[in-house]
Each structure stands twice: as C-alpha cells, then as structure tokens.
Amino acid sequence: MSTENKSEYLVEVRNLKEYFPVRTGFMKTIPLKAVDDVSFAIRPGETLGLVGESGCGKTTVGRTLLHLYKPTGGEIYFEGKQVTEKNIGEFRKDMQMVFQDPYSSLDPRMTVEDIIGEPLDVHKMYSTKEERREKVMELMNLVGLNAEHATRYVHEFSGGQRQRIGIARALAVNPKFIVCDEPVSALDVSIQAQVINMFEELQEKLGVAYLFIAHDLLVVHHISDRIAVMYLGRMVEMADADELNEHPIHPYTLSLLSAVPVPDPKTAKASQRIILEGDVPSPLNMPSGCAFRTRCRYATEKCAKECPALTDRGNGHMVACWNR
C-alpha cells in the first residue's frame, strides 16, 4: 500500500500483529497469534466491513488499531502520519470506538448527560456548562434520544437506546473514524435495522469512516463499501461489497455466504449449503502453511508448506489461496 498520496487513505494498517503470551508451565509461555500480518486501508467516509467466525481476531484488530492493545508488530497510519504508543494521544479525538455490549461499556453510576459529556470534559471542548449541555442535547437528538433522557441512568434504557448512548459518546469529539465492534449483535432484529440506518445517516451527514466489525454478512453487505474476511487472525479475502457477495473466491468466504438465509424459498432450496468439515484449529497450535487447509476441500501439499499471501485477482479483489 503506497503512502505517496497521503490524502488517499484516512487509515492504513500494514502487517499488523497482536500476539498474547499464554502461560503453559512454570516460567514458560507461548504466543497466541490473535492477529497475524493483517493489512488494509480505509478512505475518508468509507466503510470497511470485517467479518469472520467468533474468535478469528476481528475485535482484536479494532482494539489494536486504536492502541487499546499495544501492537506486537506492524504499522498504523492516520492521515499519512504513523500512530505510535508515544503519540496516540494526538489521535484520540479523531479515532473512536462503539463497543459490542452497550451495557458493560457504559458507567452505571453516571447519568446519560455525563456519559456523553465525558469526552468533552477530557478534551476540554467547551468553555461554559451551558455550552456543554447544549452539545450533549445536540448529540442526543442526533442519535434519536429525547432531552428528558439526560438525567436517567443506563439501567433505565433498552438495549437499542443504550447503543445509541454509546454512539453519541463516540461522536462527541467529532471523530473522522469509528471502529464499530459488532454494534448490533446484542440487539433485537427490528432494533438492528434502526441502528444500522442511523449509522448510514450519520456517515452521510458527518462524513465519518467506519471499520464495521460483525459476523452477519447480510448486515455487513448492507452497510459496507468493501468487505474483508478473516480466518484465525489472517485476512483471506477482501473486495468491493457487491463483488465479494456475487463472486466470492476463497473457500471460507464461499462457506460463509452459503449460510446466509435467502428469503425466496425456491432460491433457498436450489442453493447448496457448504458445510466445513472438522473444527477450527487452536490458535496456540496452528497448522503449518495455510491455517484453513485442515477444513478445505481444495487443500494440496503446497498449502501445508507455505501460507498464501493476498494477491489481486482483478479490480482490487484480494484473495489468499493457492488453488482458487
């Protein structure tokens, strides 16, 4: 990924690694490779969807990108400037996160007004209490909350309302980029649609870019400009959302898409469900070569010897596979 045109990408991630030491005995540890050599880039106002099974490293990518976890290796750039542990404070206003569980990520002892206003306090973004309150009311209105909600506590709200509070908090400092960590997975289906539509409206109004992490391909395809697929800490496919949905290449992507429910009974009956054999390997004991080979019907000897890199198959459709 080139950085010659620094304005082309808002966020660039190069060869990101996040290894967690796991104790296996007295004074002995081995690395758990949660994220291993992941690269991608996001343009201003763009949404990159990140999908994969639970435990594949999606959330770890988002948290490491924001330095909530210290990266083991790799480089992160924001607007062409490298983000490091020393200068991460410069980027906190521009990079925010909406967490998966809206209840555990909100302080139950604080009112809604104080939760949303806390980022304003930290970054000193107001001069008077009246200005702070006006800003909080504006944010609440932006995400569909009423003014009377300001003095209430988190336990008094539904899951959808709590997530709206979390989104308002993330928007308080006018960020350019938000990591959305499965923001609708804990919500009812009817509420999911409302929150997804709100994300799209906010993007159109504010021009914010998203890394949208989820396991529901229907949701991701609806909201994303591009989609990246992860398996055991590595990217296996990345393409334009429509391109990936209509012309998937990697066997893992094919399996994920075959599991997506189809509303038309005739189409659903005609479509073939691709069921993967075997279990997901342990990230503590990864197979040699391609990690997916133990469940892949196309696997060959080459797959066991060497891990394939992402290669462009045309139109920016990136795939990591030897045999597809």
N, C-alpha and C positions, 0 to 999 in steps of 0.2 A: 504494500500500500504506500503510495507516494505522498509526501507532505510538501511537494513543490508548491501546490496551490493550497495555502493554509486555510483559506476560507471555504474550501470544498467540503470539508468534514467538520462537524461540530465535535464529535467524539471519535477517537481512534484507539483501538486496543490491538496491541501487537504481541503475539506469543505469550499471552497471559498464563501464569501458572499459580496455583494455590495448593500447596501440599500441607497437610496437617500431620504432625507427628503422633503416632499411636503406640502406646507402650505395649510391648509383647513379653516383657520379662523384666527382671531386675536390671536397671540401668540400660535397657535396650529398647530402642524404638525403631519403627519403620514408617516411611511416608505413605499417607493415604492421599492419592493424587485426585483431589476433588475437581480441579480444573487443570488441564494439561495442554499447553500450547494452543490457546484459543485466540483467534484474531478476527476482528470485524471493524466496521466503521459506520457511523450514522451521520447523515447530513442534517442541517438545521431544519426543523419542522417535520422530520421524517419519523416513522415508527418502524422499528425492527422488532419482529416477534421472535421470541426464543422459546422453543418447545422441546419436549422430551419427557421420558418417564420420570417418576419421582426418584430422587437420588442421583440424577445424571449430572448435577452440578450447576443447574440454571440459576438458582438463588445465590450460590457462591460466586458466580460470575458477577451478578449485580452488586453484591456486597463488597467484593474485592475491587471492582471498578471504582466504587465510592470510597475506598480505603477504610471501610468498616472492618475489613480483614486486611492485614498487611500482606501485599502480594509477595509470593515466593520468588517470582521472576516475571519478566516481560515489561512492557512499557505501555503507559496510558497517556494519551494526549487530549487536551481540551482546547479547541480553537487554535491548534498548532503548537500549544505550549505543553511541555511534559509535566504531568502531575506526579509529584513525589510525596513521600511522607513529611518532608520538611515544609513544602508549600501548599499542602492540601487545604489549609485554611483559606487560601485565596479563592478557592473554587467552591466552597461550601454553599454560597448563595446561589450559584449557577447550577449546581447538581444536587437534586433532592431525591427522596425515595418515598413511595407509598408501599406500606408493608402488607403482607398477606392477611394477617389476623388483626382486624381493626380494634379489637378489644384489648389484646395484650400490648399493643403498640401505643395506647393512649393512657395517660396517667389518670386513674380513677379518683384521685384526690383533687383534681383540678377541674374547674368549670370549662365549658366549651370555649368561652371567650379567652381564657388564659392559655388553653392548649393551642389555639390558633394564633394567639398573640405572642407566644413564647419565642418563635423565630424572630419576630420584630424586636423583642427585647434583646436577644442575643446579638443581633446585628445592628442595634441602635438605629432603627429605621423610622423613628418618629420623634417629634420634639415635645408634644403635649399628650396627656392622657386622652383628650378628646380626639386627637388625630389617630391615636392607636385604636380607639373604639370604632371610629369611622372606617378604618381599614379592615378591621375584623368583621364589621357588619357587611362591608362590600364583598369580602371573601365568602361569607356565609350565604349571601344572596347569589353569588356566582355559582355555588355548588348546590343550590336548592334547599338551603336551610332557612328557617324563619328567625326573626330577630329575638323572639321570646325563648329560643333555644340557648341563647348565650349564657344564661345563668344556671343551666342544668348540668348534670354530671353524666359521664359516659354510660353508666348502667341504666339510665333512663331512656336510651335510644335503641332502635332496631339495628341489625347488622348493616343494612344499607345506609342508614343515617350515620353510623359510626365510620363507615368507609368514606362518606362524604366529608366528615370532620377531618379524617386523615389526609384527604386530598386537599382540603382548604389549607391545612397546616403546611403541606408541601408547596403550595402555590404562594404562600405568604411573602416569600422573599423574591418573587418574580424570577423563578429559575428558567434557564434555557433548556434544561434536560432533566427528565424524571425517570428513574428506574421504578417500574410498576411491577412489584413482585407478587404475581398471582392475585391481583386486587379484587377479583370477582369469584374466586374459587370457593370462598366460605359463604357466599350469598345464594339466596333462592334464585331460580331461573328467571322469574319475572323481574326481580331486582337487578340481576346481572345485566339485562338489556338496558335498563335505565342508566346504570353506571357506565357501561360501555359507550352509550350515546353521549353521555356527559363528557367522557374523555375526548371523544371526537370533536364535540362542540368547543371544548376548552382549547384543543390544539388549533382549531380553525381561528379562534378568537385571539389566542395569545402567541401562536407560532412555536409552541414548545415541542421539543423532540422527546420520544419515548423509547426506552428499551422495555418492551412488554413481555414479561415472563409468564408463561401459562402452560398447561398440559392439554387444554381443549383446543384442538385445531380449528374448529368452527369459529370460536371466538377470535383466535389469532388471525385467521384468514380475513375476518370481517374488518378488523381494526388496523392491520399491518400493511405497510408498503412492501416490505421484504420479510422473509421468514428464514430463520436459521434453526437447524435441527441438531440437537446434542445427544450423544450417547456416551456414557461413562467418562465424562469430563472432556470430551473432544467434539469438535464440530464435524458432522458427517455430510451435511448438505446445506447450501444457502442459495436462495434465489428470490426473484420477484414473487410476491404472494400468489398471483394468478398462475404464473409459470410453474411454481412448485406444486400447486394444487392440481393443475391439469397434466403436467408432465414430470412427475417425480421419478428420480433415477435410483437413489440409494435404496437397497432392500429394507432398511429400517424405516425410511420415510414411507415406502410403499405399504409396510405393515401398519404404521400409524394411521395413514389415510384410509386404509381398508376398514378400520374400526370406527370411522366417523359415521354416525347414523344418517341414513338417507330418507327424506320424508316421503318419497314416491315408493309405494310397495313393490311395483313392478321392477323399478331400477334396483331397489334393495335386494330383491330376490335374484336378479341377474348378476349382481356384483359378487365377487369372490372375496371372502374374508381370508386374509393371510395371517395365519397363526404361527408365531415364532416358537420354535422348539427350545427346550432347555431353560435354565434360569439365567438371570443376569449375573455375570461373574462378580466376585468380590473386588472392590477397588483396592483392597490390600493384597490381592493375589491376581493381578491382571494377566490374561493370556498374552503370549508373545505376538508380535505383529499387530494386526487389526483386532481391536477388542471385540468387535461384533462377529468375528468369524465363527465363534462357537455356536452361534444361533443362525448362521447364514447358509442358505441353500446353494449359494454360488461360490462358497469358500474353496480355495485351492491351496496348494503348498506355498505359493508366494504370499498368500495372506498371513500365514503363520510366521514367515520370516521377516516381513517388513511392513510397517504401518503406512498406509497410503496418505499422501498429502492432498489437501484441497486443490483441485485443478479446475480450470474454467472450461466448461463444455459448450460454451457459446452464450452470448447475451448475459454474461455475468452469472450464469448458473454454475455454482461451485459444488463439486462432489468429491468426496474422499472414498474411492472404491477402485480396486484393481480390475474388476470383472464386469462392470456395468457402464 
